[in-house]
Amino acid sequence: MLVSATEMLKKAKEGHYAVGQFNINNLEWTKSVLLTAQELNSPVILGVSEGAGKYMTGFKTVSAMVKAMDEELGITVPVALHLDHGTYEGCYKCIEAGFTSIMFDGSHYPIEENIEKTKELVSVAHHLGMSIEAEVGSIGGEEDGVVGAGECADPDECKAVADLGVDMLAAGIGNIHGKYPDNWAGLSFDTLDAIQQKTGIMPLVLHGGTGIPADMIKKAISLGVSKINVNTECQLSFQEATRKYIEEGKDQQGKGFDPRKLLAPGAEAIKATVKEKMELFGSVGKA
Ligand code: 13P
């Protein structure tokens, strides 16, 4: 059931768990995430970066595929189709394409400009019944060409953006896209706590979910994180399973070259990763 992310995140914040955002890349990815959410009776957010949208030939294709797949698979759990790290122009494209949720990442603008653009998009999104995520303080690392320095967000700036009426707020707290380096200092829980104090009931978003240890995830949820984004970890699971299939020579046995067979182990591996994350985030049975 395609919906905005507003209600599922409100419930998650009240119930002290987090909803997973899993980024999608193609049909197999989407199918694996949707089937796992349904099996576990969990709400879910499908994240689409601008790069992935382009790869899938455009946001209209993505929207049509997700809507049709949701229906054909008989998915009854709440599913939000969400733009990840959207530009100003990208947000309007997804609004037009029929997404149910957008993220406007204005973190690289001066705060006044971030506020101005976010405010405009909040009004447009809400008018159409869509949810919107904003960002303050950039997420470190690189994702599909979006590069961030990874500075911690200023709690006062977070409050100013939360007051615009966004449905969820991403705030940098030392998190990084992609794998964490060995010398990573960990999440800044002092920053997260200060942000939570200032923003109250606002569902907070933790980007860079790949590789954050379970105890840190649990602590982040206890301090107001209600949405956690995972991308790289599904890619690594898919890659590992596909490599194994080929290295074992299975693509050369019988009809093992059939793309439906070749991609099956990777698709199953994504399901296992999504299941593990939903269990850790506490969203199982919360649909
Ligand atoms: P990872 O790729 O590190 O899991 O981050 C995902 C993310 O934050 C998407 O915006």
Boltz pocket constraint, residues with backbone or C-beta under 6 A from the ligand:
constraints:
  - pocket:
      binder: B
      contacts: [[A, 23], [A, 47], [A, 84], [A, 85], [A, 143], [A, 176], [A, 177], [A, 178], [A, 179], [A, 206], [A, 207], [A, 208], [A, 209], [A, 210], [A, 229], [A, 230], [A, 231], [A, 232], [A, 233]]
      max_distance: 6.0
